[in-house]
């Protein structure tokens, strides 16, 4: 370990030690989500199951609750439920990453764990440089940096980042998020035989390509996965204008379904579909585990004007990751479902059967960290509503075939809404934590994710509407 790296890491641990007790005592700390010990967390990175152990790395600024020179924090687990905090994996200690070890991915080869990430460098004149870098480990815990393995091609700006690497047949492939010189967001493909030397193949998708027209000035966090015979490109485009119920967050995350010809680079795909309809979901990444499941984590946050108003900042931490979700492709749509392992957290089961609500609200003590499974058997009027701890509200408008999530804006206190169309509503699976909601609709056909900050002493949900339903609740330990 060089001196600069050692000093940076020690400084980070000193900050953790100084504020960890205050952070842990925050009533908005989550029970079963991954969070930073202190400081700011954003993108999930390097997701992999390596030698039987699940690894989740994450973008981390240990020094502030704002975006600065990022480290890679690191958690491991054998069951996706119980997690161990590992030593810092990457620190911004070298000339090629001194202003941040930005997002990237992980693969295993010859028994070693390879981390690919973007090294960010900011120059005195306000410009930046970007390098795609490699670090390698034999034990999954301690990493040796090998420096840049890919430099910026001449036809892109320095907004060129987030390498996702995978193997197909005998070749390795890397996809990167990019901005062209005319400021169009793109996804660019590279190939390698040895993980160290990379050749550019070209763009496979982007703004103005494949019939999608103008579609953002930058594409972040691309991830090309294979589901049910189709290639699915996950991507987070920046610069989309709101359109009705679509694209109402500052930045979006979603997917294109198609088929990539690796020889011609022809990627014929359909339209863009948002992965999550809530307020706080960005920069998702996937990996395939030893059971063959495609598992996704997302950043349960976003960089917008309300970020600085999150109340956890006063306790020296901010943001979290979503629960892990298994992806499946059904009838031309990506479905998301909580991993089965989360069922092991269930305890103190309560079942409630309501034959006819008939306009009289039902009040239930749901706790602050729980799972709700609600099966709608019959709805006789146009509206059905669940209010969570007097701070957020899920609404079905069956006359319009719409579902919505409302919460209070952290900056103004006004109600804000996210809405999507749905053909019908039969089932809700809801994960409540102290300051988060993840609502899975109809087995994951749609998902709403949000952070919210109710009175910590309020654990009541209120159900309105003339309906017949069965509700099962578990506390989650």
N, C-alpha and C positions, 0 to 999 in steps of 0.2 A: 504494500500500500504506500503510495507516494505521500509526501507531507501535506500537500494541498487537500487530497482526498481525506486523509486522516483528520485534519483540522475541521473540514466541513462536516464530516460525520459526527465528530465529537460535539461540534456546535449544535447540530440537530438534536442529538441525544440530551444535551443540556437543556434545550428548549422543551423537550418532552418532559424531562424530569421536573422542570419548573412549573409546568401548567397541567400535568396529567391528573392531579387530584381534583382540580377545579373542573376540568373537562369531564371526568368520570361522574362528578356530582350533578351535572346538568340534567334536569328532569326530561329534557328532550333527547338525551342519548338513546340510541336504539338498542333493542334486545337481540335481534337475530340478523342484523345487517352489518356489513363491513363498513367501518368508519376509520378516519385517521385518529391516532392517539391524541394529537393536537394538530393545529394548523389546517390547511385546506387540502381536500381530496378532490380530484376530478376523474379523468378517464381511466377505466379498467385497461390494464396492459398485460401482455405476456400470459394469457390464460392457457393452461396446459395441465394434463395429468401426466406426471413424469415419475417413473418408477413406482407407480401405484398411488402417488400423492398428488392431490390437487394443489395447484399454485395459482394464486391471484396476485399480480403486481398492480400497482396503481400510481397515477400521477400524484405527487405529494409535495406541497410546500410546507415544511415543518416550522418555518420561522414566522409566517404571517397567515391571516385568514384572507389573503388576496392572492392573485396569480403572479408568481415570480419565477425564479429559477427552480425548475422542478427536479425532484429526486424520484426514484422508483421505490415506494414502499412495498412490503411483501408479506403476504399471509399464506399459510399452508394448512391443509386439512386432509383427512382420510375419508371424510364422509359428507363433505359439503355443508356441514352443520356446525361442527365444533372446529374453531380456527385458532391457529397459533401465530403470533406475530414474530416474524423472522428479522434478522439484521437487514439494514438498508441494502438493497441490491445494487443500485446505481446512484452515484452522486455527480453533480455537474462540476467535475474537477479538472477536466482536460481542455486544451485549446479548442477542440472541436465540439464541445458540449457545455462550455462554461456558463451559458445563459439558460441551460435547461436540458435535461435528458427527457425529450418529448416522447410521445406515445409510440408504441410498437407492439411486437408479438413475440411468440416463443415457439420453437420446434425442438424435437429430439432427433439426434443423429449420432450413430456410433456410441450410444450410451451417454452422450453429453447433452447438456441443455444449452441451447443457443438463444440469446436474446437479441432481437433487432429493434433498434430505436432511432429516433431522429435527434441528432445533436444540433442545438440551436445556438447561434452566435450572433450577438448584436454589436454592430460597429459604432464607433464614435460619431460618425456622420448620420446616424439614424437608420442606416440600411442593415440588412441581416444576411447571414450565410446559413446554409443548411447542409447537413451531412447525414447520410444513412450509416449507422454505426452497428458494430457487433460486439457482444460480450459473451463469454463462454464459461460454463461451469461443469465440473465433474460430479458435484454433489447436490446441485440445485440450490445451494445457499450462498456460496462464495463465487464471485464472478471476476474474470479477468477481461479487461477491455482490449479489443483488437483494433480500435479506431475506425475511421471511415472505410466502408467497403463499397460505397456508391456515392459519387458526387453529383451535383446538380447538372442535369442536361441543359443544353443551351437554349432550348425552346420553352422553358418554364421560368416563372418567377421563383423567388426564394420561399414562397408558400408551397412547399413540396415536402410532404411528411407522412408519418403514420404507417410504416411498412407492415404489411400482413403477409406472412410467408407460409407456404404449404407445399407438399410434394404430390405430384401426379406422374404416375408411371416412374420413369427414372430421372425426372427433372424436378428441380425446385423452381417455384414461382414466387414472385413478390409483387404485390399490388400496392400502389402509393396514391395518396390524395394529392392533387396538384392544382395549380392555377397556370393557365397558359399566358403568354405574353400579352394577349388581348383580354386578359382577366376573365377567362371562362373556367369554371370548375371542371375537373377531369379526373378520371381514374386511369392510371398508367401501369402497364404490365412489364415485368422484367423476368429473366430466367437465368438459372445458374446450374452448374454440375456439382459444385463443391461448397456452396454457401458463402464463399469468399469473393468470387469473381462473378459479376453480374452484367448481363447484356440487355439493353433496352429492346423490347418488342414493339411497344407503341401503345397508344390510347385505345381502350376498349369501350369506353363510355364517357359521356360528359355533356356539358351544356352545348347545345347545338348539334349533338350527334344522335344517330338512331331515331330521328324523328321527334325528339322531345323539345326542340326549340331552346330558347334561353332558359337556363335552369341553374342559376346561381353563379357567383363569382369565385367560389372555392368549394371543393369537395374534400371533407375530412373523413378519416377513419374508414376507408373502404375495406370490405371483407367479402370475398367471393366464396360462397359455400355451395354444397351440392345437396339438394333435398328432393327425394322422390323422383329422380331422373331429370331434374331441372337444375340449372345454375342460377343461384340467387345472389345478386350483388347488393349487400348492405352498404349504405353510405350516408354521410351526414352533410348535406349540401347547405352552404351558407348563401344568403342573399335572395331567398324566395319571398315573394310578396304574398301576404295573406289573400286567400281566395275563398270566400264564404267560411265554411267550417275548417278549411284546410290551412296549414302553415301559419298558425296563429302564435306559435312561440317564436322567439328571436331567431333560433336555428332549428333545423328539422333533422330527424333520423328516420330512414325508411329503406325501401328495397325495390329492386327491379327483378322480375322473373323472366328468364330467357334461356338461351343455350349458347355457350361460347365455343366457337371453333378455334382451338389453340393454334392452328396452323395459319389461318387467314386473319385471325383476331376479329372475326365477325361475331358480334354479340347482339343478336336480335332479341329484343326484350319488350315487355309491355310497359305500362305506365308506372309511375312512382306511387307507392303506398306507404303511408306513415306507419311505423311500428307501434307507436304508443300515442294515445289520444289525450294524455294528461298534460300537466304543466312542467314536470321535471323528469326529463328523459333525454339523454344525449350520448353520443360517442359509444354505441354498443360494440361489443366484440364477442366472437364465438370461439369455441374449441370443440373437438370431438373427443369424448372420453373413452375408456376401455370397454364400455358397454355399447359403444357405437352411437351414443346420443350426441346431438348437436346442442350445446348448452351456451346460453347467452347471459352476459352481465351487461348492464348499462350504468352510466353515471346518473344517479338520482339527483340531478341538479342541472343548472344551465347558467351561462354567463350572461345575465341580463341586468337591467337597472335595479331589480329588486334584490339581487344577490347580497348586497351590502347591508340589507335590513334584516337578514336572518338573525333571530335572537340568540342562536348558539355562538355567534361571533364574540359576544361579551365573555364567553367562557373558553375562548381561544380554540375553537374548532368549527368546521363548517363542511357540510355535504356528506354523502354516503353513496354506496353502490346499491343497486336493486338486488332482490333475491335472484338466485340462479333460475333460469327458465329454459325448458326444453323446447326446441323448435321443431315443428312438423309442417309440411306443405299439404294442404287439403283443399281440393277444388279451386286451385289457383290463388290460394291465400295462405300466408304464413300464420300459423297458430302458435301461441305461446302458453306453456303450462308450467306451474311451479314444479321443481324437481321433487320426486317422490320422497327423498330423504327428509324433507321438511316435516313430514308427518310424524317423525320421531319426536318433534318438539311438543306435540299435542298432549294436553292434560286437562282434567276437570271438564269433561264433555257435558254440554247442556243442549237439550233438544226442545224446541218450541214449535207447536203446530197451531196455526191460525186458520180456522175454517172460513171465517168471513171477517175481514177487517172493518168493513162498513163505515169508513170515514173516521173511526176513533183511533187516534194514534196509539201505537204500542211502544212503551218505553222499556228498554232492556239495558242492564248493566253489562257492557261488553268488555270492560277492562281497557287497559292501555296497550297491551301487547297480546293480540289474539287473532284467530282465524275464524271467519264466518263463511258458512256454506248455506246459501239461500236458494231454494228451489221454488220457483213460482208455478203454482198449479193452475191458477185461474186469475185473470185480471178483468174486472167488469167495467172499469172506468178508464179514462184516457191517461191518468197520471198515477205513478207510483214513486215514492220518494223515501230515501234513507238519509237521515241527518247524523253526522258523526261528530259527537262531542261538541255540538253547537258551533262548529268551525268549518265544516265542509259538508257538501250535500250531493248525493247521487240521485238523478232524476230520470225516470222513464216517461216519455210522452208518446204513448202508443198511437195516438191519432196522427202524429207526424213521423212515426217510426224512427224516433231519435232518442238517444241517451246522452246525458250531460253530467259533468262534474263541475261543481261550484266550490270556490273557496274565497277567503278574504285576501285581497292583495296586501302584501307585506309593507308596501310603501304607502298606499293610500287608505287601506282599510275597506275599500269598496269591494263588492262581490265581482268576481271575474269567472268566466265560464268557458269550458271546452266541450264541444259537442261532436257527435258523429252519427251517421245513419246506421240503422240496424233493422233487419227484417222482422225479428221478434226477440223477446227476452224470456229465457226459460231458466237460466242458472247464473248465479253470481258466486264467485269465490273471492273473498276479500281478505287481504292481509293487512291488518292494522298494527302499527308499531307506535311508539310514543310520539313520533312526529312524522309519520309517513302513512300513505295509503297506496296499495296496489290492488286494483280491481280487475279481475279476469271475468270477461263476459262470455257466456255460452262456450265453456271449455277453452277459452283463450282466443276466440274469434276476434275480439277487440280487448285492449288493455288500457286502463287509465292509471297513470302513476303520478303521485304528487307528494311533496312535503307540505305539511301544515302544522300549525303551532297552537293547539287549543290550550285552555286552562289545564295544567297538569293534573288537577284534582277531578276533572270532569271525565267520566268514563261511560257516558250514556249514549246509546244510539236510539233514534226515534224513527219509527216506520209509519208512513202515511199512505193512504190510498185504499180503495175497495178491492181487496185481493185475498186469495187463498194461497198460503205458502207454508213451507216447512223450513225452519231455521235451525242449523246446528252450529254451535259455538264451542271452540276450544281455546283455553289460555295457551299461549306459546311461551315455553320456558327458555 
